[in-house]
Amino acid sequence: MGRIAVIGAGMGAMAAAARLAVAGHRVTVYERTRTYGGGVRRFERDGFAFDTGPGLLPLPAVYRDLFVKTGREPLEDRVELVQVDPSARHVFADGTEAVLPNASRAGVVSALDEALGAGAGQRWGDFLVRAREAWDRTRRPLLEEPLWPNWQVLAEREPYPSVPHRKLLRARRAGTLAEIGAWELRDERLAALLNSHALAYGLDPRDTPASAAVLPYLEHAFGTWYVRGGIRELARAVYERCVQRRVEFVFGAEATGVLEKDGRAAGVEFSDGATADADFVVAGVPPQALGRVPARADAGPVPRRGLPSRLTVLLALRGGRPAGTAHRTVVHAADGTAELDGLFGSAPAVPGTVTVLRPDDPALVPDAGHEAVALVSTVPAGSDGPGLAERMVTVAERAVPGLRDRLLWQEVRTPADIAAETGATGGAVPPPALAAGAGGLLWPANTTGLSGLFTVGGWSHPGGGLPHAGMSGALVAGLIVEGPEFRGSQ
């Protein structure tokens, strides 16, 4: 079996490393920072602990599969998975609130009818049925298979079966999420609910293809999950599985290039001038980290640029978490148009949608008389912290009365922190791959134009997000172990 050099210790890279080691390869992971996990990090102070990356886990089956395929010990023996219920509380601009149960279409329909008026729940439920059709059409090519050589088929076909809408005396179908909200949901609050799923991934609903309907459907169908102790515990479990399978980790090793010999990848070059030979190289870093990676001969999708980032405000509060508090509250922007113009246009950034995470987890606080709260918002890449953070706290007060009176201290995690942890320019965060939209949300294939060089993680197929990173690891491992004929899991 061969020697494999993996660049980066993000979730996708570690998922690939564990699978390749089980297949008999000698795997070494080179990470430029001093720890593993990529953007899945933890901040600790005074007995408080916070996730600084993702706070919730969709589609946990991806990581269950990783542990099944790499050993006898299942994921649940390494971490405690908790299904979050309710899935989320939504506070809309007009003050209306809706509390949505986890993974229950009937429950969501009932909750929305009660909160927003008769018929609102049914419109959302009908939308989820159509979103399921889009999911069924795209799940395999966008999550479980290597990117097709004829990927243009995915770019051209819109899988979401939108309802015909009469506009300007002719029937049209929704082509974007914003049009779904306006034409099919027909309620500003339902539209805001839909848009919040796009915004969480840094997508502008005004030009995001209707196929992004799979994002709320994925949460609805497979539930929202939390890892006891924080999502960082999932990263720890994956790292330990790699170590158990004799993957070697070298921290503080910054890769700057890929060695080439006889037309194929032959190793890695580091910032100190050292090199490491390898039979295969797996690059789990943003594309700019290694310079120009040769593209495939079929000229696959071009990576997106100018993606937004995230700002996270960590709040240490006096006073315990009140009974019945929702784990996640989404406080919607008072002015949705201004929010989008500030994020994706030239207008100044304004207070936008803020997600308030309030885990019921004793491991995160010094005692029952305190609470650890995280505020998360999508912001332009490169944004600084103080001004936006202060406005986020103001927005969060709509969901947490008396928030400032309880505040002991706060820590702001900016796009610059994400850039330092992941190497992404401006702290940009990649969204998952989506069909249609002329291919603008497809990611480059895991294979490259250089034989023996593969890419893994959020900047390659199938894109960003915890489950997508895990699946990219499975795809790369399959391509190396089985060769180019690999067609994904069955």
C-alpha positions as a printed NumPy array, in Angstrom:
array([[  0.   ,   0.   ,   0.   ],
       [  1.1  ,   3.564,  -0.596],
       [  2.257,   6.539,   1.396],
       [ -0.37 ,   9.256,   1.575],
       [  0.258,  12.854,   2.626],
       [ -2.84 ,  14.723,   3.786],
       [ -2.552,  18.517,   3.932],
       [ -4.701,  19.966,   6.697],
       [ -6.505,  18.413,   9.666],
       [-10.016,  19.641,   8.952],
       [-13.029,  17.342,   9.253],
       [-12.991,  16.225,   5.61 ],
       [ -9.249,  15.612,   5.656],
       [ -9.438,  13.542,   8.84 ],
       [-12.413,  11.576,   7.473],
       [-10.333,  10.674,   4.416],
       [ -7.274,   9.863,   6.534],
       [ -9.132,   7.408,   8.762],
       [-10.694,   5.569,   5.822],
       [ -7.391,   5.389,   3.93 ],
       [ -5.546,   4.073,   6.972],
       [ -8.11 ,   1.29 ,   7.401],
       [ -7.529,   0.395,   3.753],
       [ -3.882,  -0.253,   4.593],
       [ -2.203,   2.975,   3.495],
       [  0.44 ,   4.776,   5.55 ],
       [ -1.138,   8.153,   6.181],
       [  0.477,  11.3  ,   7.546],
       [ -1.515,  14.474,   8.153],
       [  0.358,  17.787,   8.004],
       [ -1.41 ,  20.667,   9.752],
       [ -0.06 ,  24.212,   9.83 ],
       [ -1.738,  25.108,  13.154],
       [ -1.269,  23.384,  16.502],
       [ -4.514,  21.457,  16.613],
       [ -7.027,  19.538,  14.515],
       [-10.568,  20.315,  13.395],
       [-10.173,  23.171,  10.904],
       [-12.969,  25.595,  11.752],
       [-14.423,  23.274,  14.404],
       [-12.789,  24.853,  17.46 ],
       [-13.483,  25.599,  21.115],
       [-12.937,  28.665,  23.289],
       [-12.581,  28.233,  27.056],
       [-12.365,  30.783,  29.85 ],
       [-13.274,  30.889,  33.555],
       [-15.045,  27.537,  33.433],
       [-17.094,  28.469,  30.329],
       [-16.686,  26.631,  27.016],
       [-18.051,  27.551,  23.574],
       [-18.019,  26.139,  20.056],
       [-16.505,  28.749,  17.757],
       [-17.436,  26.881,  14.572],
       [-20.645,  24.983,  13.823],
       [-22.911,  24.667,  16.833],
       [-25.262,  21.971,  15.535],
       [-24.915,  18.826,  13.441],
       [-27.245,  17.998,  10.538],
       [-27.255,  14.531,   8.961],
       [-25.261,  12.677,  11.659],
       [-25.493,   9.499,   9.565],
       [-22.408,  10.695,   7.663],
       [-20.251,  10.408,  10.778],
       [-21.988,   7.258,  11.956],
       [-20.976,   5.724,   8.64 ],
       [-17.387,   6.932,   9.092],
       [-17.11 ,   5.143,  12.43 ],
       [-18.77 ,   1.983,  11.125],
       [-16.367,   1.845,   8.197],
       [-13.244,   2.522,  10.274],
       [-13.751,   0.258,  13.265],
       [-16.073,  -1.682,  15.514],
       [-16.664,   1.128,  17.972],
       [-19.688,   3.179,  16.804],
       [-19.886,   6.96 ,  16.962],
       [-22.301,   6.862,  19.909],
       [-19.616,   5.125,  21.993],
       [-17.338,   8.12 ,  21.475],
       [-19.772,  11.06 ,  21.72 ],
       [-23.288,  11.622,  23.018],
       [-25.654,  12.751,  20.274],
       [-28.737,  14.66 ,  21.403],
       [-31.661,  15.452,  19.131],
       [-32.567,  19.111,  19.637],
       [-36.262,  19.636,  20.302],
       [-37.684,  22.089,  19.497],
       [-35.569,  22.404,  16.386],
       [-35.714,  26.2  ,  16.569],
       [-37.637,  29.162,  17.86 ],
       [-38.098,  31.92 ,  15.296],
       [-38.614,  35.567,  16.259],
       [-39.802,  37.5  ,  13.211],
       [-39.456,  41.204,  12.449],
       [-43.07 ,  41.964,  13.425],
       [-42.647,  40.306,  16.826],
       [-44.421,  37.097,  15.856],
       [-42.814,  33.955,  17.241],
       [-42.962,  30.344,  16.066],
       [-41.492,  27.329,  17.842],
       [-40.878,  24.474,  15.421],
       [-40.56 ,  20.839,  16.529],
       [-37.725,  18.645,  15.309],
       [-38.261,  16.366,  12.304],
       [-42.066,  16.447,  12.347],
       [-43.862,  17.778,   9.283],
       [-47.268,  17.603,  10.957],
       [-45.907,  19.336,  14.038],
       [-44.312,  22.114,  11.99 ],
       [-47.51 ,  22.647,   9.977],
       [-49.521,  22.919,  13.184],
       [-47.008,  25.262,  14.849],
       [-46.884,  27.615,  11.87 ],
       [-50.665,  27.679,  11.517],
       [-50.974,  28.586,  15.19 ],
       [-48.25 ,  31.247,  15.078],
       [-48.774,  32.811,  11.632],
       [-52.405,  32.084,  10.843],
       [-54.4  ,  29.343,   9.153],
       [-52.893,  28.181,   5.873],
       [-49.326,  29.259,   6.611],
       [-48.339,  25.841,   7.916],
       [-49.88 ,  24.053,   4.961],
       [-47.997,  26.246,   2.489],
       [-44.726,  25.447,   4.273],
       [-45.643,  21.751,   4.408],
       [-46.402,  21.696,   0.679],
       [-43.066,  23.413,   0.06 ],
       [-41.271,  20.677,   2.037],
       [-42.916,  18.036,  -0.161],
       [-41.503,  19.737,  -3.248],
       [-38.149,  20.179,  -1.515],
       [-38.072,  16.442,  -0.883],
       [-38.366,  15.845,  -4.621],
       [-35.37 ,  18.12 ,  -5.208],
       [-33.454,  16.212,  -2.514],
       [-34.295,  12.835,  -4.045],
       [-33.101,  14.037,  -7.465],
       [-29.807,  15.479,  -6.271],
       [-28.743,  13.505,  -3.205],
       [-26.522,  11.004,  -4.975],
       [-24.762,  13.26 ,  -7.494],
       [-24.253,  16.068,  -4.989],
       [-23.407,  14.104,  -1.848],
       [-22.63 ,  10.462,  -2.471],
       [-20.859,  10.305,  -5.851],
       [-17.724,  11.884,  -7.323],
       [-18.578,  14.885,  -9.455],
       [-19.735,  13.765, -12.873],
       [-17.435,  14.53 , -15.813],
       [-20.546,  15.934, -17.503],
       [-21.287,  18.11 , -14.459],
       [-22.94 ,  20.648, -16.754],
       [-26.084,  18.497, -16.573],
       [-26.327,  19.326, -12.864],
       [-25.738,  22.99 , -13.616],
       [-28.497,  23.266, -16.206],
       [-31.338,  21.256, -14.685],
       [-33.415,  22.758, -11.868],
       [-34.532,  19.838,  -9.659],
       [-37.026,  21.816,  -7.58 ],
       [-40.562,  21.303,  -8.985],
       [-41.87 ,  24.795,  -8.356],
       [-45.518,  25.713,  -8.756],
       [-46.348,  27.707, -11.929],
       [-46.946,  31.373, -11.122],
       [-48.591,  33.897, -13.396],
       [-46.336,  36.883, -13.838],
       [-46.692,  39.499, -16.557],
       [-49.514,  37.491, -18.186],
       [-47.458,  34.329, -18.559],
       [-46.738,  31.348, -16.358],
       [-43.331,  31.222, -14.7  ],
       [-41.725,  28.931, -12.186],
       [-39.638,  30.034,  -9.241],
       [-35.95 ,  29.978, -10.132],
       [-34.569,  31.323,  -6.851],
       [-35.304,  30.96 ,  -3.154],
       [-36.585,  34.531,  -3.047],
       [-39.127,  33.718,  -5.752],
       [-40.258,  30.616,  -3.842],
       [-40.869,  32.844,  -0.826],
       [-42.799,  35.452,  -2.798],
       [-44.785,  33.188,  -5.142],
       [-45.322,  29.965,  -3.199],
       [-45.081,  30.795,   0.523],
       [-46.789,  34.213,   0.162],
       [-45.969,  35.376,   3.677],
       [-43.027,  37.607,   4.594],
       [-42.394,  35.563,   7.725],
       [-42.347,  32.26 ,   5.872],
       [-40.047,  33.863,   3.311],
       [-37.766,  34.992,   6.154],
       [-37.811,  31.438,   7.536],
       [-36.748,  30.094,   4.142],
       [-34.134,  32.813,   3.646],
       [-32.559,  32.101,   7.029],
       [-31.464,  28.668,   5.804],
       [-29.653,  30.267,   2.866],
       [-28.126,  33.02 ,   5.   ],
       [-26.746,  30.472,   7.451],
       [-24.555,  29.211,   4.581],
       [-23.699,  32.689,   3.315],
       [-26.042,  32.52 ,   0.315],
       [-28.082,  35.38 ,  -1.116],
       [-31.652,  34.056,  -1.568],
       [-32.191,  36.537,  -4.41 ],
       [-29.81 ,  34.658,  -6.702],
       [-29.549,  31.271,  -4.99 ],
       [-31.225,  28.62 ,  -7.166],
       [-34.491,  27.071,  -6.056],
       [-32.592,  23.799,  -5.587],
       [-31.42 ,  25.258,  -2.241],
       [-34.819,  24.138,  -0.952],
       [-32.911,  20.992,   0.044],
       [-31.282,  22.941,   2.913],
       [-34.413,  23.303,   5.074],
       [-35.579,  19.879,   3.909],
       [-32.364,  18.224,   5.117],
       [-32.924,  19.69 ,   8.59 ],
       [-36.589,  18.726,   8.561],
       [-36.079,  15.157,   7.377],
       [-33.   ,  14.158,   9.364],
       [-33.362,  16.362,  12.399],
       [-31.103,  18.794,  14.187],
       [-28.515,  17.287,  16.53 ],
       [-26.153,  18.48 ,  19.224],
       [-23.042,  16.763,  20.516],
       [-22.866,  16.826,  24.309],
       [-19.868,  18.939,  25.292],
       [-20.035,  20.829,  21.988],
       [-19.371,  20.009,  18.342],
       [-15.651,  20.165,  19.117],
       [-16.207,  16.75 ,  20.739],
       [-17.051,  15.361,  17.299],
       [-13.728,  16.663,  15.973],
       [-11.963,  15.07 ,  18.944],
       [-13.662,  11.73 ,  18.267],
       [-12.659,  11.771,  14.588],
       [ -9.077,  12.725,  15.482],
       [ -8.854,   9.913,  18.023],
       [-10.248,   7.443,  15.494],
       [ -7.464,   8.497,  13.113],
       [ -4.83 ,   7.986,  15.816],
       [ -6.291,   4.572,  16.647],
       [ -5.888,   3.642,  12.995],
       [ -2.234,   4.759,  13.15 ],
       [ -2.582,   7.956,  11.205],
       [  0.39 ,  10.166,  12.031],
       [ -0.203,  13.863,  12.706],
       [  2.471,  16.529,  12.275],
       [  1.332,  19.887,  13.66 ],
       [  3.007,  23.203,  12.912],
       [  3.847,  22.022,   9.383],
       [  2.731,  24.546,   6.772],
       [  2.503,  23.02 ,   3.309],
       [  3.211,  25.478,   0.506],
       [  3.241,  23.255,  -2.561],
       [  2.866,  19.802,  -4.045],
       [  5.922,  18.022,  -5.407],
       [  5.585,  16.619,  -8.916],
       [  7.544,  13.839, -10.599],
       [  6.904,  12.235, -13.981],
       [  3.559,  13.959, -14.3  ],
       [  2.073,  12.951, -10.96 ],
       [  2.033,  14.117,  -7.344],
       [  5.113,  12.919,  -5.476],
       [  4.987,  14.658,  -2.115],
       [  4.637,  17.932,  -0.237],
       [  6.857,  20.979,   0.179],
       [  6.772,  23.025,   3.403],
       [  7.395,  26.65 ,   4.311],
       [ 10.725,  25.812,   5.982],
       [ 12.016,  24.219,   2.779],
       [ 11.576,  20.637,   3.962],
       [  9.798,  18.06 ,   1.811],
       [  7.956,  14.794,   2.373],
       [  7.622,  12.103,  -0.281],
       [  4.254,  10.485,  -0.949],
       [  2.527,   8.277,  -3.5  ],
       [ -0.702,  10.277,  -3.179],
       [ -1.413,  13.766,  -1.857],
       [ -4.778,  14.801,  -0.417],
       [ -5.186,  18.573,  -0.077],
       [ -7.736,  19.587,   2.527],
       [ -7.024,  23.32 ,   2.445],
       [ -8.488,  26.343,   0.613],
       [ -7.26 ,  26.557,  -2.988],
       [ -5.091,  29.64 ,  -2.435],
       [ -3.062,  27.854,   0.264],
       [ -1.092,  25.791,  -2.268],
       [ -1.029,  28.179,  -5.173],
       [ -2.553,  26.956,  -8.398],
       [ -3.811,  23.372,  -8.256],
       [ -4.026,  21.956, -11.807],
       [ -7.635,  21.664, -12.969],
       [ -9.075,  18.542, -14.537],
       [ -8.94 ,  18.263, -18.301],
       [-12.737,  18.618, -18.492],
       [-12.478,  22.146, -16.968],
       [-14.796,  21.499, -14.041],
       [-16.617,  24.152, -11.993],
       [-14.645,  27.21 , -10.947],
       [-14.463,  27.819,  -7.168],
       [-16.61 ,  30.724,  -5.991],
       [-14.928,  33.843,  -4.667],
       [-16.116,  36.686,  -2.483],
       [-18.019,  34.416,  -0.094],
       [-19.174,  35.841,   3.255],
       [-17.885,  34.824,   6.656],
       [-19.319,  34.529,  10.173],
       [-19.089,  36.627,  13.296],
       [-19.571,  34.847,  16.598],
       [-20.103,  36.568,  19.945],
       [-19.55 ,  34.356,  22.993],
       [-21.434,  35.493,  26.098],
       [-20.735,  34.376,  29.66 ],
       [-23.896,  35.067,  31.647],
       [-24.707,  35.061,  35.356],
       [-27.866,  33.171,  36.156],
       [-28.778,  29.702,  34.979],
       [-30.479,  28.728,  31.739],
       [-34.258,  29.042,  32.26 ],
       [-36.265,  25.838,  32.008],
       [-37.909,  25.34 ,  28.626],
       [-35.429,  27.556,  26.767],
       [-34.99 ,  26.628,  23.103],
       [-31.485,  25.499,  22.181],
       [-31.606,  27.645,  19.038],
       [-33.465,  30.886,  18.448],
       [-33.312,  32.66 ,  15.088],
       [-33.953,  36.392,  15.405],
       [-34.837,  37.62 ,  11.933],
       [-33.642,  40.948,  10.572],
       [-35.88 ,  43.96 ,  11.011],
       [-35.165,  44.911,   7.387],
       [-34.401,  41.884,   5.235],
       [-33.608,  43.873,   2.101],
       [-31.097,  46.082,   3.92 ],
       [-29.516,  42.966,   5.414],
       [-29.001,  41.406,   1.983],
       [-27.707,  44.645,   0.464],
       [-25.189,  44.969,   3.285],
       [-24.046,  41.362,   2.932],
       [-23.961,  40.95 ,  -0.814],
       [-24.01 ,  44.476,  -2.219],
       [-22.162,  47.731,  -1.671],
       [-24.362,  49.03 ,   1.152],
       [-22.97 ,  49.216,   4.717],
       [-23.493,  46.113,   6.851],
       [-26.538,  46.44 ,   9.126],
       [-27.852,  44.302,  12.001],
       [-29.1  ,  41.167,  10.311],
       [-30.402,  37.74 ,  11.226],
       [-28.81 ,  36.482,  14.434],
       [-28.852,  32.869,  15.617],
       [-28.816,  32.534,  19.408],
       [-27.465,  29.192,  20.668],
       [-28.274,  28.3  ,  24.294],
       [-27.24 ,  24.658,  24.878],
       [-28.557,  22.799,  27.912],
       [-25.123,  21.371,  28.703],
       [-23.477,  21.426,  32.165],
       [-20.104,  20.761,  30.499],
       [-20.078,  24.306,  29.111],
       [-20.531,  26.293,  32.332],
       [-18.767,  26.489,  35.713],
       [-21.989,  25.659,  37.59 ],
       [-25.777,  25.721,  37.319],
       [-25.815,  29.408,  38.196],
       [-24.323,  30.44 ,  34.846],
       [-25.141,  30.133,  31.144],
       [-22.975,  30.029,  28.012],
       [-24.629,  31.663,  24.986],
       [-23.275,  32.059,  21.446],
       [-24.56 ,  34.569,  18.905],
       [-23.822,  33.815,  15.249],
       [-24.39 ,  35.984,  12.199],
       [-23.286,  35.915,   8.578],
       [-21.111,  38.935,   7.781],
       [-18.976,  40.117,   4.856],
       [-15.575,  38.444,   4.718],
       [-12.904,  40.513,   6.401],
       [-15.362,  42.312,   8.709],
       [-14.029,  43.518,  12.032],
       [-15.747,  42.755,  15.282],
       [-16.67 ,  45.47 ,  17.817],
       [-19.345,  47.455,  15.99 ],
       [-21.126,  44.465,  14.468],
       [-20.835,  42.476,  17.699],
       [-22.501,  45.239,  19.695],
       [-25.376,  45.367,  17.221],
       [-25.722,  41.568,  17.359],
       [-26.158,  41.728,  21.138],
       [-28.861,  44.364,  20.653],
       [-30.678,  42.112,  18.175],
       [-30.319,  39.107,  20.509],
       [-32.066,  41.03 ,  23.313],
       [-35.288,  40.449,  21.374],
       [-34.885,  36.76 ,  22.201],
       [-33.127,  36.972,  25.583],
       [-34.728,  39.662,  27.783],
       [-32.309,  41.192,  30.272],
       [-29.32 ,  39.884,  28.353],
       [-27.015,  42.815,  29.073],
       [-27.867,  42.805,  32.779],
       [-26.653,  39.197,  33.025],
       [-23.448,  39.693,  31.044],
       [-20.184,  38.852,  32.823],
       [-17.957,  39.118,  29.753],
       [-17.977,  38.534,  26.029],
       [-15.488,  37.265,  23.46 ],
       [-15.784,  38.147,  19.769],
       [-14.613,  35.707,  17.098],
       [-14.16 ,  37.529,  13.809],
       [-13.569,  36.462,  10.202],
       [ -9.875,  37.07 ,  10.905],
       [ -9.993,  34.28 ,  13.491],
       [-11.596,  31.947,  10.948],
       [ -8.909,  32.881,   8.427],
       [ -6.189,  32.07 ,  10.97 ],
       [ -7.755,  28.685,  11.748],
       [ -8.652,  27.575,   8.225],
       [ -6.416,  29.59 ,   5.888],
       [ -9.437,  30.871,   3.929],
       [ -9.006,  34.408,   2.614],
       [-11.033,  36.846,   4.697],
       [-12.383,  33.961,   6.757],
       [-14.768,  32.95 ,   3.958],
       [-16.974,  29.945,   4.717],
       [-17.918,  27.666,   1.782],
       [-21.558,  26.606,   1.307],
       [-22.622,  23.11 ,   0.202],
       [-22.917,  22.205,  -3.456],
       [-26.249,  22.912,  -5.131],
       [-27.638,  22.027,  -8.526],
       [-28.839,  24.466, -11.209],
       [-27.811,  28.124, -11.111],
       [-25.507,  27.641, -14.124],
       [-23.12 ,  25.684, -11.919],
       [-22.307,  28.652,  -9.699],
       [-22.733,  26.535,  -6.572],
       [-20.963,  23.41 ,  -7.747],
       [-17.455,  22.785,  -6.454],
       [-14.397,  21.422,  -8.282],
       [-14.04 ,  17.651,  -8.461],
       [-11.996,  15.799,  -5.843],
       [ -9.697,  14.644,  -8.63 ],
       [ -7.39 ,  17.223, -10.207],
       [ -5.363,  17.675, -13.365],
       [ -2.325,  16.195, -11.607],
       [ -2.426,  12.427, -11.224],
       [ -2.224,  11.38 ,  -7.588],
       [ -3.414,  14.755,  -6.241],
       [ -6.892,  14.931,  -4.698],
       [ -8.821,  17.658,  -2.915],
       [-11.049,  17.205,   0.113],
       [-13.149,  19.393,   2.401],
       [-15.437,  22.356,   1.938],
       [-13.569,  23.892,  -1.01 ],
       [-14.114,  20.875,  -3.262],
       [-17.02 ,  18.574,  -4.11 ],
       [-19.525,  18.35 ,  -2.39 ],
       [-18.823,  21.672,  -0.654],
       [-19.102,  23.106,   2.838],
       [-20.908,  21.999,   5.976],
       [-20.108,  19.2  ,   8.429],
       [-21.927,  16.381,   6.59 ],
       [-20.547,  17.476,   3.232],
       [-17.005,  17.546,   4.614],
       [-17.44 ,  13.999,   5.908],
       [-18.755,  12.824,   2.557],
       [-15.848,  14.435,   0.717],
       [-13.537,  12.276,   2.834],
       [-15.459,   9.17 ,   1.816],
       [-15.299,  10.135,  -1.867],
       [-11.551,  10.78 ,  -1.85 ],
       [-10.833,   7.547,  -0.017],
       [-12.945,   5.642,  -2.538],
       [-11.193,   7.25 ,  -5.492],
       [ -7.756,   6.336,  -4.124],
       [ -8.622,   2.819,  -2.974],
       [-10.831,   1.774,  -5.896],
       [ -9.509,   4.069,  -8.599],
       [-11.333,   6.304, -11.075],
       [-14.073,   3.702, -11.562],
       [-15.339,   4.43 ,  -8.007],
       [-18.928,   5.616,  -8.164],
       [-19.727,   6.283,  -4.507],
       [-21.534,   4.445,  -1.754],
       [-24.372,   2.139,  -2.66 ]])
